[in-house]
Amino acid sequence: MKLLEIIKESFATLRLNKMRTGLAALGIIIGIGSVIALISIGRGSQPSHY
């Protein structure tokens, strides 16, 4: 298969499974957000050295 055919087929599959695609994207967004929040909380709890 050519690369262009693979890309077209993958987007067609994503359009067919809209609910699954949306839930997967939401899970990724929530996961990245929670990691960023935990890192910022951890850095905020450390004492500052001036």
C-alpha positions as CSV (number, residue, x, y, z in Angstrom):
1,M,0.0,0.0,0.0
2,K,1.1,3.5,-0.7
3,L,1.4,6.0,2.1
4,L,-1.4,8.2,0.7
5,E,-3.8,5.2,0.6
6,I,-2.9,4.3,4.2
7,I,-3.6,7.9,5.4
8,K,-6.9,8.0,3.5
9,E,-8.0,4.7,5.0
10,S,-7.1,5.7,8.5
11,F,-9.1,8.9,8.3
12,A,-12.0,7.0,6.9
13,T,-11.8,4.6,9.9
14,L,-11.6,7.5,12.3
15,R,-14.8,9.0,10.8
16,L,-16.6,5.7,11.1
17,N,-15.7,5.3,14.8
18,K,-16.4,8.9,16.0
19,M,-17.4,7.9,19.6
20,R,-14.2,5.8,20.0
21,T,-12.1,8.5,18.5
22,G,-13.6,11.2,20.7
23,L,-13.2,9.1,23.9
24,A,-9.6,8.3,23.0
25,A,-8.8,11.9,22.4
26,L,-10.5,12.9,25.6
27,G,-8.5,10.3,27.5
28,I,-5.2,11.6,26.1
29,I,-6.1,15.2,26.9
30,I,-7.1,14.3,30.5
31,G,-3.9,12.2,30.9
32,I,-1.6,15.0,29.7
33,G,-3.5,17.5,31.8
34,S,-3.1,15.4,35.0
35,V,0.6,14.9,34.4
36,I,1.1,18.7,34.0
37,A,-0.9,19.4,37.1
38,L,1.0,16.9,39.2
39,I,4.4,18.3,38.0
40,S,3.3,21.8,38.8
41,I,2.0,20.8,42.2
42,G,5.3,19.0,43.0
43,R,7.4,22.0,41.9
44,G,5.2,24.4,43.8
45,S,5.6,22.5,47.0
46,Q,9.4,22.6,46.9
47,P,11.1,25.4,48.8
48,S,12.5,28.1,46.7
49,H,16.2,28.9,46.8
50,Y,17.0,32.5,46.3
